Amino acid sequence: MLNTVLDIYNRQSNNLLFNPAIPGTAGIAAPPIVNVGKVRNAGFDFSVGHNSADWSMTLTGGHYKNKILFISNDQNSFIGPYATRYGNQVINMVGQPIGAFYGYVANGYIRDAADSAAHTADKVTGKCTASCQPFAAPGALKFKDLNGDGQITDADRAIIGSPDPKFTGGLDVGYRRGNWDISATIFGSYGNKIFENQMEWYVFREFETNVRKDLLANSWTPTNQNAKYPRVNQNDNFSQQISSFYVKDGSYTRLRNLQIGYNIPARFVRWVASERVYVQGENLFTITGYQGLDPSLPAQSVFGAAGDLRDQYRGVDIGAYPTNKMFSIGFVTSF
């Protein structure tokens, strides 16, 4: 028998709780909590399943998209609730999803001395052949001049990614033959981005702390122009700025659970009604291109004057402990 379910939704939420910024003259006064803001959530969820005497299979999935429609009459954006070493990488902006990543757009590396000169201000005119940026030595990250004013400044920051997945899905399967049974659960998240904030430490501290084991071999050199990391340079205090360089694909597929069981025949255990033994493994493997510890990041415990703010700070990897891989043996009986 085949069972199918499809839910489609398009919901607009109005009068959300919001604590607008207050002037500095207010001192330590708590901001007022007002009902403003509009957000739209739209998407779909589905389930397709089959059950029979010997086997079962259920596929579930979903896609959603949220967008901020309105904040307040005098404000169309506000930054996220938490800042790290180099600033705040999250913004809430009208027309964008909640908790979008915000920063410079990385555009490769400064290639050579000529490229460095093109991005360095002339001592006489103060102008650059290309856009001026604070540090432009060969091997440094190069950023896009989005507003075309010839300078790399805060005005060139833009939306550089979203933690929202384009699709999430799961597959539950089970099979029984004789006294044996096996079941498994697979889950996947696809299209979401992760802001790998840990690079603040293991890429941009230049061996002052623990670093990625491939940092030296895969850093920029004149003979390795397309390197994974910028040049190791203690004088470079600009490449580490919050940018799309930190934004990575967070897609993954994980075997969440695998269980193999055996029902012991009654002739071997006559003193009880039933006996079953099983072995089980959880989080046995994860297929992902993300190089951090775990692409499945927990929600950060972030709260503010308006309450729970976890939805405003998702997908930022600040060093969460990875998901445990666990093995267990079970024994089920009844008397």
N, C-alpha and C positions, 0 to 999 in steps of 0.2 A: 504494500500500500504506500502510495506517495502522498506526503503531506507538504503543502506549500503555504507560506505566509509572506505577504508583502505589505509593509507599512511605508507610506509616503507622508512627509510632514513639511510644513512651511509655517513657522510660528514667529510672530513679532512680539517681543517683550518690551513693554514701556514702563516708565517711572522706576527705573532701576536706582538702587542706592548708590550714592556717589558723594565723595567728600572733596569739593573743589578747593583749589589752592587758596590760601589766605595770605594777606600781605605780611611782610616781615615785622611791621609795627604791632602785629597781634601777639608777638612774643611766643610763649609756649601754650597759648590757648589752643584747645582742640578744635579742629575744623568742623563746621556744621555739616550734618548729614542731610542731604536733600534728595528728593526723588526727581531725577532727570535721566536722560539717556534712553536710547532705543537700540535694540539688537535684534537681528533676524537670524534664526537658525532654520536651515532647510536641508533635507536629505532623505534618505530611504534606508530601511532595514529589511532584510529578507531571510527566510529560512526554507530550505528544501530538505526533506527527510524521507527515509524509507525504512520500514521495519518489517522483519519477517522472523520466522522461527529460528533461523540460523545466524542471521547477520542484520546489522543496522548501520545506517550512515546518515548523518545530518550535516548539511553545509549551511553556515550562517555567514552573513556579511552585511556591511553597511557603509554608507558614505554620508558625510555631513559637511556643511559649510556654514560658518557663521560670519556675520559682517556687522560692524558697528555702524548704525545709521545716524545717530545723534548723541552728542555728549551734553553740551549746554550751549546757551546762546552766545557766550563769549569764549568758547573753548572747543577746539576740534581735535585735540589730542592730549594725552598725558602719558608720562613714562611709567614703566612697571614699578612694582613695589620693592624691588631689591636690586642693589648695585654690587658689582664685584670689583676687582682690583683696578680695572681700567674704565669703569663706568657702568652704565645701565644699558643692556643690550635688548631691552623689551620696550615696546611702545603700544599704546592703545590709540588708534587713529580712525577717524571717520572714514568709511569706505574700505577698511581693512579688517582682518579677523582679530579677535581678542588675543592679546599677548604675542603680536607679531614681532619678529626680530628686526632691529633697526640699527643701521650703521653705514660705514663707507662701503663702496663697491670695489673690491680688489680687482686689479686689471693686470695681473702678471707681475714681473719684477723689472726693476731698472736694469737694463741689459749691459751697458758699458759706460765709459767715460762720456761719450757723446750724449747718450740718453740721460745721464746724470746732469750734464750741463743744461740740457733742454728743460729740466724740471727744477733747476736752481735759479734763483733770482739774480739777474745781472747786477753787479756792484754799482754801476752807474745809473742805469735806467730803472732798476728794481723790478724788471719784467722778465718773464720766461718765454722761451720759444714755444714750449708746451705749458701745461698748467704747473704752477709752482706748488711744491709741497715741502713741509718742514724738514724732511730728511730725504735725500735722493741719491745716496751713494749706490754704486753698483751692487746688486743683490738684495736691495731693500724692496719691500712691497710697493707697488705703484697703484694709485687709486684714481678713480674716474672723477673728472670735474663735471658733475651733473648739471650744475646751473650755468656753466660756461663763462664764469667770471675770471678764469685764469688762475684761481687759487683753490687749493684743497682746504676747505674749512668745514665747520659744522653744517653749513648750508648744503653740503653735498651728501649728507646722509639720506638714506632711503630705506624702504622696506626690503629686507634681504632674505626673507624666508618666513615660514610659518610652521609651528609645531603640529598643526592639524594634519592627520593622515588623509590621503585621498581615498583610501579604502582600508577597512579592517575586516578580517574574516577568520572563521574557525571551522575546523572539520573534526567531527566526532565519529569514530568508527568502532564497531564491535563485531566479533565473530565467535561463534560457538561450534565446537565439533566434539561430540561425545562428552567426556568429562572435562575437556579443556575449553578455556575461553581466553580471548585476548581483546583488549580495548586500548584506544589511543586518542589523544586530543592534540591537535595541531592548531596553533594560532599564528596569525601574521598581521603585521601593520605595514602599510606601503605608502610611500609618497610624503611622509612627514620628514621634517628637517630637525636636526639637533644642533644647537649652538654648543660646540665643544669648548666650553670655557676652561677646561683643564689645560688647554694649550697655553694659557697665561703662565703656567708653571713649567710644563715640561717641554716647551718650545722656546718661549721668550725670556727665560731666566738665564740663558747661556751658561749652563752647567753650574750655576750657583745652587741649584737644588737637583733632585732627581729629574732626569730628562728621558725622552723617548730613546730607546736603544738604537734607533736608526737616525737620530738627529744629525750626527756628524757625517755619516755616509750619504745622507739624502738632503743635505743643505746646499744652497746655491753656491756654485763656484763658476769662474769664467768658462769652464769646460762642461758645466752641468747647468745650462741656462733654464731648463724646465724642471728644476728640482721640486721636491715635495715641500721643502721649507725654505724660508728666506736665508740669506747669508748670516752666519753666526758673527755678530758684530755688536760689541758692548756699547758702541757709540750710537747705535740705531735705537732711538727712543720713540719712533713713530710707527714702525711696522706692526707693533702689537696693538694698535688702536682697534677698537671694535669694528669688525668689517665682515664681509661675506667670506673671508678666508677661514673664519671659524665655523661656518655653516656647512654641515655635512648631511649626507643622506642617512636618515635613521630607519630605513626600511629593514624589516627582519622577518624571518619565519622560525618558529620555535616549536619543538616537540615538548609540550607542556607535561604530558603524562603518558606513560605506557605501563600497562598492567597485564600480567599473564597469571591466570588462575587455574586451579585444578580442584574439582569436586571429588573427594575421596569416596569410593564406593561404600555403600552401607555395610557390606559384609566385613569390611575392615574396622569399622567403628560402630558396632551395634549398640553401644551404650548411650549414644546421643542421636538426635534427630538428623543432623546434617553436619558435614565438615567441609571446609574449603580452605585451601592455602593459596597464597599468591605472593608474587614478587612485583615490586612496583618501582619505577624510576620517574623522577620529576625533573623537568628542565634538562633533558639529556643532551640536547644539542640546539644550537642556534645558527642559522644561516644568515649572515649579514655582511655588508661591506663596511660597516661602521667600525672604526679602530679603537674606540673608547672601551671602557670596561664592560658596558652593557647598554644596548640600544633601548631597552625597556626601562625608562627612567621613572622613578616614583614621583608623585606630586610633591612639590616643596611645601613645607608647613609655613605658609605666609599668611599673616592676618594683619588687618589694618583697622582704621576707625570705622569703616563700613562693614567689617566682619571678615569672612573667609575670602581671601584673594588668590587662592591657588590657581584659578582659571587664568589669572593674569601672568603667571610665571611657570610656564610648562616648556619642556624640551630643552632646558638649559642644563648641561652636564657640569655640575660643580663638584663632582667626585662621589657620586652615590655608590654605595656598596653593591656589587653585582648580585644578581639573582643566584641563590644557592642551587646546586645540583644535589639531589637527595635520592637515596636508595632505601627501600624498606621491605620487610617481609611481614606478611600478615597471616593471621589464623582466625577464621570465622566459624563459629559454632553456635548451636542452640541446644537447650536441654528440655 
